[in-house]
Structure formats: C-alpha cells, structure tokens
Amino acid sequence: TPAHGVVRAIVKDSTDEYVNTNSQTFLDSDGRFMDNYARNIPGHVDLENDEWHMVTLTSEGGGKKGYRMYVDGVLAGEAPPSVILRQLESGLTDIPGVYVDGGDPLGLTGKIHLCGRVDKDSDRHFGGALSHLSLWDAVLSNGEVAALYSGVVGEAKLRQRCADAAASELQAIDGIDLCPFFAASGPPGAGSLATGAQPQQPASSTTLNDVLRDLRPAENRGEMSPPRQEILPPAPPTTVPPPPPPQQPSLRSDLTSGVFCDVLQVPSSCGLDAICVPLKTLADISGEMLNLGPGGATKGKCVAAPVGGIFPPDARVDVPLPLAFYPLTGGSVESWPLDTYKGKAVGVEWVPDVLFENTLKCSEQQGGYVQLPNIKYGEKGQFAVNFWMKKDVTDLNDPNEGLFEYIFSHGQATDGNFNPFGPNQVHVYMPEVAHPAHGVARVILKDSLSPYKGLMSHTFFDSDGKFMDNNPRNTIGHVNLEDGNWHMFTVTTKATGEPGYQIFVDGALGGSFPTPEVQNFLEGQQGGSASNPVDFHVDGGSPMNMEGDIFLCGRADLAAERHFDGQLAHLEIYDQSLSPEMIGAIFTAVKGKSLLMESITDLAASIRALQPNGTEGGRPRYVQTLQSADIIRALQQQQQQQQQQQLQPQGPSAEAEELNALISQLQNGEAISCSIDVQRSGYITPLGCEKEGMVCAALHEDSLKSQAASNGVCVATPEGGIYTPLPSMNLPVPKAYFPLTGGSLESWPEPKYSGRVQESVQWVEDEFFGSVLECKENSLDYVRLDNIDYGRDGPFAINLWMSHNGSSGDTFEYLFSHGTANIGKDPWQPNEVQIFLPEIAHPAHGVVRTIVKDSNDLYDGEMSHTYLDSDGGFMNNMPRNVPGHVPLDDGKWHMVTVTTRDDGKRGFAVYVDGILGGTSPPAFMEQLQSKIAVDGGDPMIPTGDIFL
C-alpha cells in the first residue's frame, strides 16, 4: 500500500459506536493520522529494514481522550494529533464528527491474536518475528518508554534515535521535545540523562496550532511531563510546594463577561450560531496577558459566528492567527471574533451571495468605500494581506475604463499630497478594461527603507509575475480576475526571510519579487546582491511603519476615478509571512482541493490543444502533390494515351506539342513561371499550375524584386506536403524556406539554397511531416546550411518546428546557430542568432533559450551575456516552474519563433506554439537606468553558414 514502512494502530473504546467513515480512525508511526497517502516523512523509523524495533501504544492519561504511539523509545505520533483535537473540540476546524478514541474504558472480552487479525482474514497475517509483549493497566510516560528501550539496546542507540527524530514533523514543525528525558544542556546525543531536571518550556508561539496545544494541562502533554517522565530509571517522587499564583491582570470586559463554555465539550454548549473560542485565543488576539488558573486552559467564550460562517484551514497546517480578520459579511465592517477594529462603510451595498451568504459590494459610480482603522502590521518586516474578491463584469466593454480600481489601499499623504510610491505603502489595485494590462491585480509595496526617488520608485508588480510591465497581457496560465468569479488574493513577504514579496491568486503562486531577471539585473548592474543593492531598494522584508487608515474599494486619498467595482469578503491581515502551504490551506478551506489543483496546473489546458497532430484526430489541412518524377511519368502516360487515340497520323496537335514542351521543361529542370496574388491566395495556390499537377508558389523575397511580373513558380510540394497559412493573415513570403523532409536540404520552392549533413544524420518517418531530419546528440550530428542574408535592415524572424527526444547532460543543445564566418566558441559576439535548449540536469531545462546580437553590439564582458527564454525569463538560470509555459522536453512537436518586435521598438520576442513566451528587454528595464545593451532591431549581418 502507499503507506508501507510504518506501523498502524486502531483503538476503540467501549463507548464507541460505528457510524460511518468518521469512525475509521487510525494512527501511523510517522505521526500521520487517517492518512493513506505515500510516505517519505523525515525522521520516522522505517519498519521494513529487517531490524528489531520496539512499538509502544499508551493512552493519554489524566482523564484525557486520545492515545500515543512510540517507536524505539521515542514519541512517534498522537491520535488524534493534539492540534486537531483542540481545534475539533473548540469548533475551530472543519472536520466535525471525527471520533476521538482512547481514554474511556475498554471492554475487551475476546482473545488476543498475534500475527493475524481476530477474524483470521487470510490477507491480514504478519510476516516477521515478535518478542517481549507487555501489557499495563496504566499509562506509560515518555521516560518510562525510553527506559524500556534503552534497557535492551543501550543508551547510545536511544540517543541516536533522538537525533534522527529531530527531523520529524512532531519536533521540527510542531515543536514538541521528543526526548525531554535527556538533560536540557544540549541536543539529543549530547549531555547525560537527567536525574530530575525539568525540560525547558517551549518558547511562546504565535501559530493557531501552538495556541490550541497550550490548552492541554502540562501533566498530560508529552513534551511537558511531570518529573517521573524525565528520569531513567524512575526516581522517588519529591514533594515541592506549588508556587504562589500570579497576580490576576486587568482584562477587557469582553474577556471577562458573556456566555462561557468548555472548549472540550462536544457538541458545544454555544449552539449552532455561535462558536466556543478559547479564552487563550481571545487573549492572544487582544494582546493581553491572561491567567487562566487551575483548569482554565479549557475555558472558552461563546462568540456569535459571522454571517456566512468561517472557513477554518486544515488543522495540520500551521496557519497563524491573523492580527485582524474582517468577514465583511452581513453588513458588518468590524473585526472578528473581537470587535477590536471597527470600520465604517460609505456608499456600499450588501448583497446575497452563494459562497459567503451576504457580502460587501462596492460601486465605482457611487464612489463607495470602507474605511478601517490603522493596523500596525509589518513592524518587524514580515506581514501578509489576504482577501476574497469578485470583480463586477458589467462594465468590461466600456472603452472609457482605462485607469485603475483600488481594492486595498494603506498609506498616508506626505506634505499634503498623496503619493502611493512613498515609504510605508501597501496598495492592491486592478488596471481597468481599456488598460493594456487589464485582467491582473497589481501591487505597490513600499517599506520604511524605501525613500521616494522619483520615477525610480514608481515600481509595481502584477499577479502574473510581470514587473513594471504595462504591455497587453496574454500570459497562459495566469488567473483572469475579470471572469466574474470569486478569487482569493494574497500578498505576503517571503516566508524564507529573504528580501521581497510574493503574490498568490487562488492559492497558487502568481509571481515572486524580485524576479530572477530583476535580481540578475541588480547584481550585474550594481556589483551587489539583491539584498543590498546600491541604487535600487528591494521592497518587502524590511520594517514597516504603517500610518493612516486602511481603505477598501478606493484609494487612500479617495480619488474619484480609483474606486473598485465588485464584491469583497474575508479580509485577513497577518503580522507574519504566509508560506505556500498556509495559503493553499486557506484557499482549499473555502473552495476545496480540486479547485486549487486547477489553478496550479495550466489553466489554459495545454497549448497542444491548439495544435492538431496525427495521433489526435489526424493531420490538419495541408497541400501535397506528386513529386517531380511522378509528375513526369504521369504526363508521359497522358502523352501516350493521346497518341493512341489519334486515328490518322496528321502530325502532333497543338495540345500535344504543349505537353511535349512541358515534359521537356520538367526533365531539364527548367523553371515554369506562374502568377500568384499573395494577398488573396497566400503564397501557395494550385491555380495556374493545373496542367502540371503542381502548385504555384510565391518566389523568395529577393526574387520577387526582379521578377514582379512572374512572381511564382510551378513546383511540386515538398515530400510530406506543406501547411498553408490563411491568406487573411497576410504573412510575408519567407526569404528562405527549408522543408527538411524527404532527405532534401534544398530550399523551396526554388533550390537557391542548400546544405550538407554530417554522415550519421538520418531521415525518419513522421506522421505529422512525412520524412523528417533526425539528429542525435551522442553522434555529434549537425546540418550545415548556406548563409541567408536576413536582418540586414534590422527586422527579421526565424521559425522552426522541433521535437525533443530528451537529454541527460547539464549543458545545452543547440537547434539553430548562426554567426560570422570566424565565430569562436563564445556566443556573445556581434551578428549572432542562437536558439538552444538547456539539458535535463540544468536548472532551466524545459525552455528554449535565445541569444540575439546586432552588428553594432560590442562585447562588454558579463554585461553582454544576455539571453531570453521561452517562459519569459531574462538572464535567468534559476529552476523553472512558470505556470502556463510550454514544456519543450515532452517529446511532442513544437513551433519556435524568434522575431524582432513588430511595434518598431528595439528588442525581440520568443513564441512557442504561436503564443508569446517572452520579450527582450523586459518591461522593467525600459524605466530603470540599465547598462545592458538592447539586442534586436538594429542591422544584423551574419556571414557564416547556418548550423542546425
């Protein structure tokens, strides 16, 4: 099974009754609870390694429900995990009805069976050895279990077990000290066995899991056990007078009044419309000290649930408590569960909603907004803002909507003027429909170390990962926020502590700032690192000193044309960063895991759906004629039939003479001219060459200049046929076209250019193109084509089809390489075009990489090492997982296009399968003072042969 390698335990009390799948609870020895997924959990003991292992199962004790499992003397799991138990019993989790086993009386009457199940099922027998079975009518502590283990194998192995367990989720994530029986002077493996010293108390925590974990009294918590649990062997108990109780601090009235409840009572005494929230949690939210007193850890207060309820994330993910949570439902703009932060709403509506029941709705025309009091988040640098939004789509066809709609705006005016690019600002807004970048959400984030420096400070980052980019958007895979659906938007500083911030949409990463391109630019331009640049500050991660109120549905200065049209719900503000796992848990709590997977995977499905092929519905429309030799034979047969049909020898007719001349022309390889209207017919048409059984193909671009009257040639199609683009696309006639099929390296339709192959190159059958060129890396294959004089005036384009058979190295595989006749191994010189693939062991594998150098480029060391990848990466060697980009190592045919920009600007672009993959230079370099040369658009004069 997927979970092999662990031991699994099921415990059922006498009070348990089988109800449904909620009764099917079990605990595994790697700490997982009710988990049948595949395992590779760090720190757990592999029980399939053919060695002896000690397995211990014991109830919690102290009247508490639940049980624990130990493997080789060390705590391996709790059932249910203490986090889930507390959230379940306090009503803060979304898995009601799961039964808590262990702790109630056991009414066992049958015989004990070893090496098989009690029903003797033939598929439930154990293969292995058993020894030293012991049963107690009491609870075993951590120290007692460890003593059992070390008494057999020795203390050294116990220490090694503790060292290995340090990587487990119980210790590394939940912070449980798994080996408190060793002295606290050092980590497991150092020091000596404690003889009465108390373990160090865990540091105070800010996670929801840790807050709820503290509800269990110390005498019943594995990581904070009584002295007898920390002695090997147990020492006689000593009587220590309890310390005097601390002074009861003064508390807010809403913590000391109201309807109180027991968080462990199931079902809750608060009723259906209220939640029993632990007083400890309320105190943490309010920031007050709270002395719960004896047994007070289980005390809670009944708090009315917000309209539409709450959506608690998976309890197994350590989602922190928000500093402030605004449901924004049912007409309320107050925080919950404590109304610490009270806002006001102006000109808004409250509308029914399927997902959140009743939500805030703002109108741009009405100028509606919500004003919330200032919240001091990010003072230590870390913060996150999370909310749900639904854009009103009724005005998406309005051509006058070309500005911005602010959703979340927090900042203050400086010297009486509002400047969203000054220090201590957080703004989330959407470009409107007439703006080129509409469909994304945009973030301005400025921390306290970001002084205003004019245009250099006008930086923004979009939810599709673009930085300072106002170009039109068609980024495959990014979430379109103008589809009229609910979307969850998250902006967070990096959980790793690195400078910068990240944007998530619907639980999936949309972009991380600084992007690798920006980071490379900063390091290359300024001789520093992204964490300490000279002239450009990386916002996010440095302390923030937020002042001024928070505005929703409008900019902080309430500018008339900066209001949001749409609905908002469930605003959460955190005083720490959120990890991807936390954000995913928040999203799936509302929308479910299936929708998260849909947003993480390519939302545009696959670009392959746009490309028909032979295995999926047959070949698309193409044109194919007989080959020249076959056409000559067919014409000769026609000639013979005409001669046989002549009754009297009257000499050849005019038709026969014309046929003879045609056959002679074809046999001698003479060109047969035709006329073609490229704008109406495209550059291939069967009209004009019917007698020959050929197509009329437009001559190459340079031939058209001298043969305008006869601008076409009758010719057979390449072997395998030819695909004809629609005439309405008005594609220019290629300067040179190499079919590379049927063993031919000649250009088509007239063989003006040719080439030669290295001997091992083969031609193989292909259902999409006929007989195609196949190169093998290990054979050092290549094809050498004549030089083509393209790009002399600046503009150029190169288009090719490729199918990658895979690779095994960590360097590069070149598809197309063109430069000067005396080119060396350094591909950064003037007059070059390089198209190549990073191999499988290279971090950037899966993309196609391009280098373009004009004739006026001068090599300037590292500053000249510029390249653009098909996923938009610029000078980026980082690992790739860009949503929506086309992976080019899937063994399928893909079309790759490199072209100078069609807007007349300098630079070039890469397309894959007809979709824009990236543009060089990136948009942000147009505003920053970059020393990096802009390649593409200036004249280019390569003089060497082309290598494939």
N, C-alpha and C positions, 0 to 999 in steps of 0.2 A: 504494500500500500504506500501512498505518498509519504506517510508519516513514519515509515520504518526507521529503526535506530533509537527509538525511545521506548519506555515502559509506560503503560496507560493504566489508570486507576478509575474505578467506578465505586462510589459509596452511596448507599441509600438507607435512610433512617426508617424506623417503624412508622413514622408519621407521613412518609412519602406515599403518594398515590400516583400511578402512571396516568398522565393526562394526554399529552401529545409529545411532539418533538422537543418541547421545552423541558421535558423530563429526562431527555437523553444527554445528561451532563457527564463529562469525563475530564480528567486532568492528566497531562503528559509530563514526563520527567525533564522536559526542556522548558517547563513553565507555561506552555500553551494550554488554554482552556477551551474545550469544544472546538478544536482546530484539526481538520483533516487534510490540510494543505502540506505540500512537500516541505521538508525540513533541511535547514542548514544553519541552525541557531548557534551563534558563537557561545562558547563556554559550557555547552551541555555535554554530558557524557555519552559517548557512543556505546550502546549496549550490545553491539554486534561485532565487537572486536576480539571475541573469543577469550576474554579475561573474566576473572571473578569480580562481581560488583555487589554491593550491599544496597538494598532498596528498603526504605522505611516509610510507613504510612501512619500518621497520627492525627487525631482530631485537634482542634484549636485549643480547647480547654477554657476554663474560666467562664463557662456558660455561653460562650460564643459559638455561632454556627460556622461550619466550614472545616476543611482539613488541609494538611500539608504533606508534601512528599519530599523525601530526602534521597539522594543518590550518593553513595560513597561518603556518607557522613556530613554532607553539606546540603542546605535547603535548595531544592530544585524547582519547586512550584507550590502555589497556593490555589485552592479551589473553593469558591471562585477567587480569582485574583483580588486582593484587598481593595484595589481601585474600583473594580466592577461592583464588588459587594457594597461599598459605601455609596457609589452613585446610584446603584439599583435601589437600595433601601431609602435613599434620600429623595428619590424621584428625579434625579438629575441625569438619568441615562435613558436611552431609547430601546431597552430590551426588557420591558416588564414581563413578568411571568416566568422567567428563568428561575428554577428552584435552587435553593441553597441547601446542600446536603452536608451531613456531618455535624455532630454536636447534640442531636436528640438521641434518645435511647435506641439501641439496636435490638431487635427481637429475633436473633439468629437461632434457628432450630435444626437446620439440616447439617449434614456432614461437610467437613472441609475437603475440598478436592484440590490436589496439586497436579500441575502439568496437564490440566484439562479443565473445561468448564463444567459446571454442575450437571448440565443436561447431556454431557458426554458427546457433544457435537463433533463429528469426525474432522471438521476443518478448524477446530479450536484447541489443538493439542500443542504443547510446548516441546521443542527440541533442544535439550541442554541439560545442565546439572543444577541441583538445588542443595542447599545445606544450611543448617543453623537457623531454623524457623523459630521465632519467639513471638509470643502474643502477650500484651499487657492489658489490664483493665484500668489504665491510667494514661495520661498524656506524657509524651517524652519531649524534653526541651532540646534546643539546639546543642547544648553542651553534652547532654546525655547521648544523643545520637552520634555526635562526633567521638565520644568516648568508646562507644560500641565499635566504631570503625577502626579507630587508631589502636584499640586493644588487640586487633587481629593483624593489621598490616603495618602498624607503627606510625609514629608522629610525622615522619618525613613525607610519607605518602599523603597524609591528611593535609600537610602544608602545601604540597603540590596541587592537590585537589582545590584548595582555596585559591591558589594563584591562578589556576585555569578558570575557576568560576568567576573571577573578577571581570571577565569579558561577557558574562551572561546578561540577559536583559534585566533580571532581578536586581543586580548590583549596578551595571553600567547605566541603565535607564531609570529604574525605579529608585535607585539609591539605597537599597537595602544592604546592610552589612551582613554578609552571609556567614562570616566567621568571627563573631564577636567574642568567641572563647579564647582567642589569642590576645596578647597584650596590645593595647592601643598605641604602642610606641612605634609601630611600623607596619608596613603592609604585610599581607599573608606571606609567610616564608621568612619573615624576619622577627626577631624578638623571641619571647618564650611564652609558654602557656600562662594565662592569667590565673592568679590564685585568689581572686576576689575583686579585681579591679573592674569597675563599671565600664562598658564600652562608651566611646564618645557619642553624644547625641548627634543625630544628623542635623546638618545646617538647615535653617529655616528655608522653606521653599515657596515659590510663587505659582507652582502648577496646580491645576484643579485636582489632579491625582494626589499630589502630596498633601494638599489641604484636607482632602477627604480621608486620606490614610491616617491622619492625625486623630481622627475620631475614635480609633480603637485604643482602649486603655493600654498603657505601657506593658502591664504584666501579661498581655496576650499578644504582643507584637513580636514576631520572630527577631526583628533587628534591635529591639529594646527590651530584653528579657530580664527577669529577676536574677540575682547573683548566682543561684544554683545552676543557671543555664550557662554560666561562664567559667565553671570550674571543672578541671579534669584531673582526678575524679571528683565527684561532688564533695564539697566541704560542709561541715556542720553549719547550719544557719545561725546567724548572729542577729541579735535584736538591736535595731537602730531606731532611735526616736524620730518620728517624722518631723520635717522642718515646719516652722510656722507658716500658715497660709499667707500668700502675698496680699498686699493692700488692694482692695477692690477699686479699680479706677472708675471714674465717672464715665457713663456711656450715653450715647444718643438715646433719646426716648424711643425711637423706633427699634432699638435693640433690646430694650427692657420692658416694652409694653406690647400688647397684642395677643394673638392666639398662638400658644406654643405647642410644640409637637415633639414626638420622638422619631428621629430620622431612621431608626431601625424598625419601626412599626410598618408592617406590610399587611393590608393596604394602609396608606397614610390616613391619619385621622383628619387631615385638612379637607377632604372631599375632592370632587372632580375638578373644581375650578380654582384650586389653589395648590401650591407646591410647598412641601416641608423643606425649607432651605436651612442647612446647618448654621447655627449662630456663629460658629467659627468662620464660615464662608462670608457671612454678612459683615463680620468684624473686619475681615481682610479687605473686603471691598471698600469699607468706610475708612480703613486705615487706622482703626482704633485697637488698643490692647483690650483683650477680653479674658477675664479669669473665669473659666467655666466651672471650677470647683469639682468636688468628687462626683463622678458620673456625668459631669456636664458635657462631655465630649459628644454625647448622643443627643443633646438638646438642639431643637430647631425652632423655627418660627414659620407659621403659615403665611405665605405671601401669595396674593392673588396673581394668577397667571395672566400674562398679557393676552390681548385679543389675538387669536390665531395660534397661541401656544408658543413653545420654544422648540428648537431642534438641537438637542444635545449631541455633540460629536461622539464618535466611538470612544468608549472609556479607556481602551487600550492605548490610545494616542494621547500624549501629554499636552493637550491644548491648554494654554494658560488661561487664567481668569482675565477677562477684559477689564481695563481701567474704567470703561464706561460702555454700557450696552443700551442702545435705544431701539426698541422694537419698531417704532414708527407705525403702529397699527392702532385701529380703534379710536382715532382722534387724539392720541397721546403723543406728546413730544417730551416726555420725562424718561429718565434712565430707569432701568430695572435691574435687580429686584429692589434696590433702594433708589428713591427719587432724589438722589444727591444732586444731580444735574437736571435742572428744569429749563426747557426752552420755550420759545413762542413761535407760533405759525401765523403767517400773514398771507392772505390771498390764495390759500391752498384748498384742495378738496380731499375728502376721504371716500374712497370708492371700494365697492366689493371686489374681492379677488379670490380666485380658486386656491392659490398656493398659500397666501398669508391672511386670508379671510377679509381683511379690510385695511387698505394701505393709504399712505400719503400719495397724493397726486398733485404735481405742480404744472403750471401753465406758463409758457413764455409770454403769451399775450397779456395774461393777467399780472405778470411780474411777481408770481408767488415765490415765497422762500420760507425757510425755517432758520431761526437764529438760536444757536445753542451756546451756553456759557463756555468760556475758555477752559480747556483741559490741558494740564501740564504733562503731556506725554513727551517722550524722547529726550528727557533731560540728561540721560546717560548715553544717548546716541541711538539706542535701539527703540523701534516702535513699529506698529502696523495699524493700518486702517482697512476695514473690511465692510462691505455693504452689498446689498442686492439692488439692482436697478432694472427698469423696464422702460425702454425708450418709446415715446409716442410716435407712431409711424404715419400719422395722418398728414403731416406736412412734408413728407420726403420728396415730393415733386415740386416744391416751391423753389424756383431759381434764385429767389432773393435771400434764401437761407444760406449765407456764406460766411458766418462768423463762428462764434463758439458758445457752447452751452455748459455752464459750470455746474457740476454735481456736488462737489465737496470743495470748500474754499476756506482756508485758515491762514490768516496773515494779518498784517496791520499796515496802516498808512504811515509813510515816512515823510516828515515835513509837510504834512497835509496832502500829499499826493500818494495815490495807491500804485504800488509797483510790485507785481507778482514775482519779479525776479530778484528782489532783495533778500536779505538773510531771513531765516526762520519763516519759511513759507511751505505750505503743502496745498496743492490745488489739483483737482481731477476734473477734467472737462472733455467735451466732445466737439470736434470740428463738425459744423453743420453740413447739410446735404450738398450745397453748392461749393463747399470747400474741397479741393482735390483729395485731401486725406480723410474724408468722412468715412465712417464705419469703424473707427478705432476710438479708444479713450486715451487721453493724453495726460501726462503727469508733469507738473513742475514741483520739484523738491529742492529746497534750499535750507541748509543747516546754518548754525550760528557762525561757522568758519567760512562762509561764502559771501564775502563783501561784493557789493554791486560794482561791476567793471564795464558798464556799457553793454554793447552788443555781445561781448564775450560771455556775459552772464545770461543771455537770452536762450537758455538751453531747456529742452523738453524731451521727453521720452514717451514713446507710444506703446500701446498694448500689443502691437505685432512685432515689437523688438526693434523698431526703427528709431534712430536718434537724430533729432533736428532735421526731419525729413517731411517736407510739405508736398512731395510728389504724389500723384494719384496712386491708390492702393489696389493691388490685386494679389496680395500675398496669400498663396494657397495655404490653408491650414489655420489661419488666424480666425478668431471668433468674430463674426459680424455682429456688432452691438446695435444694429439698426433693423433687426429682424422682428421686433415686436414681442420678443420673449424675455423672460426673467433671466438675468445673468448675474453671477457673483463676481465682484471686482475686488482685488486685494492689492495693496501696495505695502511693501514691507522692506525694512532694512535687511541686510543679509544675515541669516542665522549663523553663518560661519564667523561673523565679526569683521569680515573684510569691508573696506570702504565700498559704498554703492548701495543700490536698492534693486528690488525686483517687482515685476508686475505679473499677477496671475489673473486669468479670466476663466471662470467656471472650474476652478481648482487646478488648471493647467498653466504651466509657466508660459507667459507670452513674451517676456524679454527680461534680460538681466543687464543692469548698468553698473559699471561701464561695459559696453560690449567688447569682445576681443579686439575689434577693429579700433575702437577708441583707446583701449589700453595699449595696443601696439603703437598707436599714434603718439600717445603721451610719452611712452618710454623712448621711442625713436626720436621724437622732436626735441625733447627737453632733457634728455640724459638722465631722467629719474625714473621712478616707478609710479604706477597709478595711485599708490597710497601716499605718495609725497611729491606731486608734480610741482613744477616751478610756477607756471603761469595759469594753470587750469586746475580748479579745485574739483575733486570728485565728491559730489554731494551724497549724503547718506552715511550713517555710521558715526558722525561727529555729533556732539551735544546739540540739542535744540532748545531754544528759549522761546516757546510759543506764547504769543500775547495776542489779545483780541479774541472776539467771539468766533465761533465756527458757523459758517453759513452753508446750508444745503439748498440746492436748486437755484443758486445765484452766486455771483462773485462777492467777495467780502466787501467791496465798495458799492454793491447793489447797482452796478451799471445796467442801464435799461436793456441792452442787447446781449446780456450774458446770463440769461435765465434758462433753466432746463425744462424741457417738455417731457414729462414722463412720471413714473412711479418709483418710490424708494421704500426700502424696508430693511430692518435688522442691521443697523449701523453698529459696528463694534470697533472700539479704539483700544489698542493694546500698548502697554509700556515696555514691550519687548518684541523681538523679531518672531515671525512665524516661519516654521520650516515647511517645505513642500508637503510633508506628511500631515502636518497640522492643518494646512489649508485644504488638502484633499479630504480630510475627515470632516471639516466644517461644511464643505460642499456636499459630500455624499449624505450627510445627515439630512439635508433638505431635498436633494434631487436624486440620490441613490447612486450606487457604484456604476451602474450601466451607463448613465449619462456622463460620468467622469471619464470613463474609458472612451466614450465617443468624442469627448473634447480633447483628450490626449492624443488619440490617433488622428490620422489625416482627415479633417472634416470635409475636405473636398473629395472624399473617397480616394481613388487613385487616378493620377493623370493618365494612367494606362487605359482608363475607360474612354478617353478621347481618341485612342489610337487603335483602330481595328487591326487584327492580325490573323494569321492563318489558323490558329488554334481556337479562336474565339469569333466564330461567325464568318470565317473566310476572309479572303483578301479584299481590301477596299477597291474602289473603281480605279482601273488602270488601263493603259493602251498598250497593245502588243501586236506586232506584225510578224510575218515570216522574216527570217534572216535573208540576207542578200543572195546567198547561193540558192536558197529555196525559192526566192522570187524569180531568179533567172531560170531555174528549171521549170517553174510554173509558166513563165512566159514562153519558153521554148515548146512546152506541150501545147500551149494555145496556138503557137505558130504552126505546128504540125497538124493540128485539127483544121486550121484554115486551109492549109494546102490540100488536105484530103477532101475537103468539101468543094473545092473548085472543080467543076465539071469539064472545063476546057482550059488548056494552057494558054491563057490570054496575057501572061505576064503578071507580075505582082501588083496587087491593088494598092491604092494609097494607104489603106489601113495596114496592109501587110508591110509596106515599106516603113511606116511609122513604128511598127512593132520590131522590125529588124534593127532599126536605128536605136531603139530603146534598149534592146538586148545588148547591142554593141557597146552602148554607153555604160551599161552596168558592168559588163565583162571587163571593160577597160578602166573601171573605177572613176569614170568621169562624173562630175557633179551635175545634177539635174535641178535647175533653179525652179523656185515656186514663189508665190507671193502670199504673205500672211499678214492679217491685221491683228497685231498683238493685243491691242486694247479690246477687241471683240472676241477673239478666239483664244487668247493666251498665246504661249509660244510653241504650242503643238496643235496641229489640226489635221485630220485625214483629207480635208478638202484641198484640191489642187494636185493631189498625187494619187488619185483613184486608179488610174491606169497602171501605175507602177505597183500598186498594192502596198504603198508606203504611207508615211505621214509627212506633212510639210512642217518642218521645224525651223524656228527662227534661228538665223545665224548668230554667232557670238557677237558680243557688243562691238568689238573693234571692226568686225566685218561689216556690220550694219552701216558704218560711217561711209564706206566706199562703195557699197552695193545697195543703196537705198531702194532702187527700182526692183531688184530681185533680192528681197531680204530673207528668203527662206531657201531651204534645200530639201528635196525629196530624199528620204532616208528611211531605212528600216529601224525600228526601235531597238534599243539595247536588249541583249538577252535577258529574259525575265520581265520585260516590259518596262513601262515608265509611268510614273504617277504624275497626273496633270493637275496643277492648282487651278482654282476657279479663275476665269478671266476677270471677273469683277474685282479680284484682289489687286489687279494691276501690278503684278510683280515685274520687276525689271528682268531683262534677259541676262542670264549669267555670263560673265566674262569667260568662264570655262566651267564645264560640267564633266565630271568623270563618273560614269555609272559604276565602275569597278565590279562588273559582273561578267560572267561567261569567259573568264580568262583574259579579258582585254583591259589594258591600261590606257587606251586612247581616249581622248576627249570626244564628246558627242555634241552636236550631230556631225561636225566635220572633224577629222582627226588631226587638228592643228597641233595639239599637244599629246605627248605620250610619256612613257616611263619604263622602268625596268624593276624587276623584283629580285630579291635575294633568293637563292635556289630553293630553300625549304618552304617558301610561302606556298600555300595550297589554295585551291578553289573548291568550295564545298557547297552542296545543295542546301537551299534555304527556301522555306515555304513562303516567305514574305517578299524576297527579292530575286528568287531564282538561284543562280550560282554566284556565290559571293566570295570575296577575298577573306582568307583566314590567316592571321599571324599568331605565332606562338612565342611567348617571352623567352623561354629557355632555349629556343633555337636561334635567338637573336635576329628574328625576322624583321625585314623592313621593305618598304616600297619607295622608290625614288622617282618623283615626277618632275617634268620640266618646270622651270621658273615661270610664274604667271605675274604679269605686270599689273597688279591691283594696288589700290590705295595711293597711287601717285598724287592724286589731288586731295587726299585726306580720307574721304569716306570709303568704307569697304565693308564686306560681310563674307563670312565663311560659314557654310552649312554642311553638316555631315551626319550620317547615321552610324551608330556603333552599338555593339552588343558585347558586353564584357564577360569573359569566361571565368573570372576570378583571378586572384593573385595570392602570393604567400610572403612577399617581402615587406620592407618598411621604407621603400624609396618611392619612385614614381614610374609610371608607364606613359610614354608619350604617344598620343594619337596623331597629332599634326605638329610639325616643326618646320619653320621657315625663317631664314635669316639671310645674312650676307654670305658670299662665297667663301670667305675666310673665317667663318664663325668658329669660335672655340667652344669649350665646354661650359662657359659662363653665359646663361641665357638672359642677361640683363643689358645687352648692348643695343645700340640704335638699330632700327629696321628689323624688328623681330615680331613674330606671332607664334606662340607656343600654346598648345592645348594638350593637357596631360591629366592623369589620374593618380592621386595618392594611393599607395597599395594598402593591403588589408591591415598590416601592422602599424601603419601610420595613423596618428590620431584623427586626421581629417579624411579618412577613407570614406568613400560613398559619394563624393562630389567630383565634378570635373573642374580643373583649375586652369586658368588662362593668364598668359603674360602678353602684353602688347607694348611695343616700343616704337615711337615715331622716329623719323630721320633726324629730328632736332633734339632728341634726348641724349644727354651726356651721362656717362656712368659716374655716379657720385657715391659709391660705396653702398652702405646699408640703405640709404635713402632711395636708392634706385631699385631695391628688391621689392617691387610692388607686384601683387597678383590678386586676381579676383576669382572667387569660387562660385559654383552654380547655385549655392544656397544663400548667396549674398555676402558671404564672408570676405572681408578685405584684409589681406596680410594677416590671416588668422590660421594658426596651426593647432588650435585647441580641438578637443574631441567634439564630434558633431551629433546633434540630435535635434535639428531645427524642424519644428512641425511643418508639414506640407512640402518640404523639398523632396525632389525625386531621387531616390537612391539609385546610383548608376552601377551597382555591383550585383544586380538581381538576375543577370543572365538574359534580360529581355532587350529588344531593340529600343533605342532612344535616339531622338534627334537633338543634336547640339548645335547651337548657333552663336557665333561671336560677331558682333556688328558694332560699328561706331554709332553714336547716338543719332536718332532721327530728328531731334529738336534743334540741331545745329550747334549744340554745346560740345565742348571738348569732353572726351571720355569715351567709354564703350560699355556694352552690356552683354550679358550671357543669358541665353534662353535654353531651357530644356523641355523637350516635347511641346514646343510652342508657347510655353509660359515663361515670363520674365523671372529669372533666378536672382540676378543681381546687377548692379550698375556701379561702374567705377568712374570717378571717385565717389565714395559715399556722400550722402547729402550733408553730413555734419562738416565735412572738410571745406565745403563752399563758404562756411561762415567763420571757421577757425583759420587762423593765420598759419597755414601749413607750408612747410618747405618741400613737401613731397610733390614731385612732378606729376602733372595730369597727362596721362597717356591716352592716345586715340584722338583722331580728328585732324591732326596735322599730317602733312605728306609723309608717306612711308614708302621706301624704295628698297625692298629686299632683292638681292642679286643672286642668291644661291638657289639650289634646287629645293623642292618641297619633299620632306620625308614623312611618310606615314608609317 
